[in-house]
Amino acid sequence: MICPSCGHENLPGAEVCEQCMHDLMGLDLPQPKEGLQRRLMEDPVRVLPLRPPVTISPEEPVGRALELMRQHRIGSVLVVEGGSSLASSLNAEHSWSWLALRRAC
């Protein structure tokens, strides 16, 4: 990435220029071109067909979370404490990894 301030060639993804310390963070953002790419980058979230979130209590078994994901054909559930306080999100990949690790111990 070329620094616009001093012209130094920095490594891709550098946060600041190695030579002049100019901030490069805003320069490494992808720029949409047209069609679907532009819509994905610029459309607000409200245009998506949002569904109600699927939630689970932290006390529920991991297997129940996996069942909910399968049943709703989703990749994650929200872990909610006290019925309204978001504690975390749990996705299928992390769940299976955790279960495999536990089984190995």
Phi and psi restraints in degrees (value plus and minus 20) as a CYANA .aco file:
   2 ILE   PHI    -106.2   -66.2
   2 ILE   PSI     109.2   149.2
   3 CYS   PHI     -92.3   -52.3
   3 CYS   PSI     106.4   146.4
   4 PRO   PHI     -91.8   -51.8
   4 PRO   PSI     -35.5     4.5
   5 SER   PHI    -106.1   -66.1
   5 SER   PSI     -66.5   -26.5
   6 CYS   PHI    -140.4  -100.4
   6 CYS   PSI     -29.3    10.7
   7 GLY   PHI      64.7   104.7
   7 GLY   PSI     -18.5    21.5
   8 HIS   PHI     -87.4   -47.4
   8 HIS   PSI     119.6   159.6
   9 GLU   PHI    -109.2   -69.2
   9 GLU   PSI      93.8   133.8
  10 ASN   PHI    -120.6   -80.6
  10 ASN   PSI     143.5   183.5
  11 LEU   PHI     -86.9   -46.9
  11 LEU   PSI     125.1   165.1
  12 PRO   PHI     -77.2   -37.2
  12 PRO   PSI     117.1   157.1
  13 GLY   PHI      67.4   107.4
  13 GLY   PSI     -20.4    19.6
  14 ALA   PHI     -83.0   -43.0
  14 ALA   PSI     117.9   157.9
  15 GLU   PHI    -100.8   -60.8
  15 GLU   PSI     -55.3   -15.3
  16 VAL   PHI    -155.7  -115.7
  16 VAL   PSI     136.1   176.1
  17 CYS   PHI     -87.5   -47.5
  17 CYS   PSI     113.2   153.2
  18 GLU   PHI     -83.9   -43.9
  18 GLU   PSI     -49.5    -9.5
  19 GLN   PHI    -109.4   -69.4
  19 GLN   PSI     -69.0   -29.0
  20 CYS   PHI    -133.9   -93.9
  20 CYS   PSI     -21.8    18.2
  21 MET   PHI      47.1    87.1
  21 MET   PSI      -0.9    39.1
  22 HIS   PHI     -85.2   -45.2
  22 HIS   PSI     119.2   159.2
  23 ASP   PHI     -88.6   -48.6
  23 ASP   PSI     104.8   144.8
  24 LEU   PHI    -131.2   -91.2
  24 LEU   PSI     -18.0    22.0
  25 MET   PHI     -76.2   -36.2
  25 MET   PSI     -64.1   -24.1
  26 GLY   PHI     -94.8   -54.8
  26 GLY   PSI     -32.0     8.0
  27 LEU   PHI    -105.5   -65.5
  27 LEU   PSI     -36.9     3.1
  28 ASP   PHI    -116.8   -76.8
  28 ASP   PSI      -7.2    32.8
  29 LEU   PHI    -102.7   -62.7
  29 LEU   PSI     119.1   159.1
  30 PRO   PHI     -85.4   -45.4
  30 PRO   PSI     122.2   162.2
  31 GLN   PHI    -129.1   -89.1
  31 GLN   PSI     100.8   140.8
  32 PRO   PHI     -87.3   -47.3
  32 PRO   PSI     126.4   166.4
  33 LYS   PHI    -125.2   -85.2
  33 LYS   PSI     -80.8   -40.8
  34 GLU   PHI    -181.5  -141.5
  34 GLU   PSI     151.6   191.6
  35 GLY   PHI      34.2    74.2
  35 GLY   PSI    -153.7  -113.7
  36 LEU   PHI     -79.1   -39.1
  36 LEU   PSI     -61.5   -21.5
  37 GLN   PHI     -78.4   -38.4
  37 GLN   PSI     -65.0   -25.0
  38 ARG   PHI     -84.9   -44.9
  38 ARG   PSI     -63.1   -23.1
  39 ARG   PHI     -83.0   -43.0
  39 ARG   PSI     -62.1   -22.1
  40 LEU   PHI     -83.0   -43.0
  40 LEU   PSI     -54.0   -14.0
  41 MET   PHI    -104.8   -64.8
  41 MET   PSI     -47.1    -7.1
  42 GLU   PHI    -136.1   -96.1
  42 GLU   PSI     -45.3    -5.3
  43 ASP   PHI     -86.5   -46.5
  43 ASP   PSI     121.8   161.8
  44 PRO   PHI     -93.3   -53.3
  44 PRO   PSI     136.2   176.2
  45 VAL   PHI     -77.6   -37.6
  45 VAL   PSI     -51.0   -11.0
  46 ARG   PHI     -80.9   -40.9
  46 ARG   PSI     -38.0     2.0
  47 VAL   PHI    -100.2   -60.2
  47 VAL   PSI     -31.2     8.8
  48 LEU   PHI     -97.5   -57.5
  48 LEU   PSI     129.3   169.3
  49 PRO   PHI     -98.6   -58.6
  49 PRO   PSI      62.1   102.1
  50 LEU   PHI     -94.6   -54.6
  50 LEU   PSI     122.7   162.7
  51 ARG   PHI    -133.4   -93.4
  51 ARG   PSI     138.8   178.8
  52 PRO   PHI     -79.6   -39.6
  52 PRO   PSI     122.7   162.7
  53 PRO   PHI     -88.5   -48.5
  53 PRO   PSI     128.2   168.2
  54 VAL   PHI    -116.4   -76.4
  54 VAL   PSI     103.2   143.2
  55 THR   PHI    -139.3   -99.3
  55 THR   PSI     141.2   181.2
  56 ILE   PHI    -168.9  -128.9
  56 ILE   PSI     131.8   171.8
  57 SER   PHI    -101.0   -61.0
  57 SER   PSI     130.7   170.7
  58 PRO   PHI     -83.4   -43.4
  58 PRO   PSI     -38.5     1.5
  59 GLU   PHI    -103.4   -63.4
  59 GLU   PSI     -33.5     6.5
  60 GLU   PHI     -91.9   -51.9
  60 GLU   PSI     129.9   169.9
  61 PRO   PHI     -86.5   -46.5
  61 PRO   PSI     131.5   171.5
  62 VAL   PHI     -78.6   -38.6
  62 VAL   PSI     -56.4   -16.4
  63 GLY   PHI     -79.1   -39.1
  63 GLY   PSI     -56.3   -16.3
  64 ARG   PHI     -85.5   -45.5
  64 ARG   PSI     -59.7   -19.7
  65 ALA   PHI     -82.4   -42.4
  65 ALA   PSI     -62.8   -22.8
  66 LEU   PHI     -84.5   -44.5
  66 LEU   PSI     -58.9   -18.9
  67 GLU   PHI     -83.1   -43.1
  67 GLU   PSI     -62.8   -22.8
  68 LEU   PHI     -81.9   -41.9
  68 LEU   PSI     -60.9   -20.9
  69 MET   PHI     -83.2   -43.2
  69 MET   PSI     -62.0   -22.0
  70 ARG   PHI     -86.4   -46.4
  70 ARG   PSI     -66.5   -26.5
  71 GLN   PHI     -79.9   -39.9
  71 GLN   PSI     -61.4   -21.4
  72 HIS   PHI    -113.6   -73.6
  72 HIS   PSI     -21.8    18.2
  73 ARG   PHI      34.9    74.9
  73 ARG   PSI      33.0    73.0
  74 ILE   PHI    -148.8  -108.8
  74 ILE   PSI     145.9   185.9
  75 GLY   PHI    -121.2   -81.2
  75 GLY   PSI     -25.9    14.1
  76 SER   PHI    -178.9  -138.9
  76 SER   PSI     141.0   181.0
  77 VAL   PHI    -147.6  -107.6
  77 VAL   PSI     135.8   175.8
  78 LEU   PHI    -113.1   -73.1
  78 LEU   PSI     112.0   152.0
  79 VAL   PHI    -113.4   -73.4
  79 VAL   PSI      95.9   135.9
  80 VAL   PHI    -139.3   -99.3
  80 VAL   PSI     108.1   148.1
  81 GLU   PHI    -117.4   -77.4
  81 GLU   PSI     119.5   159.5
  82 GLY   PHI      43.0    83.0
  82 GLY   PSI       0.3    40.3
  83 GLY   PHI      60.3   100.3
  83 GLY   PSI     -31.0     9.0
  84 SER   PHI    -167.3  -127.3
  84 SER   PSI     -31.4     8.6
  85 SER   PHI    -119.5   -79.5
  85 SER   PSI      95.3   135.3
  86 LEU   PHI     -87.5   -47.5
  86 LEU   PSI     102.3   142.3
  87 ALA   PHI    -119.3   -79.3
  87 ALA   PSI     -56.8   -16.8
  88 SER   PHI    -193.6  -153.6
  88 SER   PSI     159.1   199.1
  89 SER   PHI    -144.6  -104.6
  89 SER   PSI     131.0   171.0
  90 LEU   PHI    -149.5  -109.5
  90 LEU   PSI     104.8   144.8
  91 ASN   PHI    -131.2   -91.2
  91 ASN   PSI     142.6   182.6
  92 ALA   PHI     -81.6   -41.6
  92 ALA   PSI     -62.3   -22.3
  93 GLU   PHI     -80.6   -40.6
  93 GLU   PSI     -66.7   -26.7
  94 HIS   PHI     -86.1   -46.1
  94 HIS   PSI     -55.9   -15.9
  95 SER   PHI     -83.6   -43.6
  95 SER   PSI     -67.4   -27.4
  96 TRP   PHI     -84.9   -44.9
  96 TRP   PSI     -58.8   -18.8
  97 SER   PHI     -82.3   -42.3
  97 SER   PSI     -63.4   -23.4
  98 TRP   PHI     -83.8   -43.8
  98 TRP   PSI     -63.7   -23.7
  99 LEU   PHI     -84.4   -44.4
  99 LEU   PSI     -60.1   -20.1
 100 ALA   PHI     -85.0   -45.0
 100 ALA   PSI     -61.0   -21.0
 101 LEU   PHI     -84.0   -44.0
 101 LEU   PSI     -63.4   -23.4
 102 ARG   PHI     -83.4   -43.4
 102 ARG   PSI     -58.8   -18.8
 103 ARG   PHI     -86.6   -46.6
 103 ARG   PSI     -54.1   -14.1
 104 ALA   PHI     -91.3   -51.3
 104 ALA   PSI     -43.0    -3.0
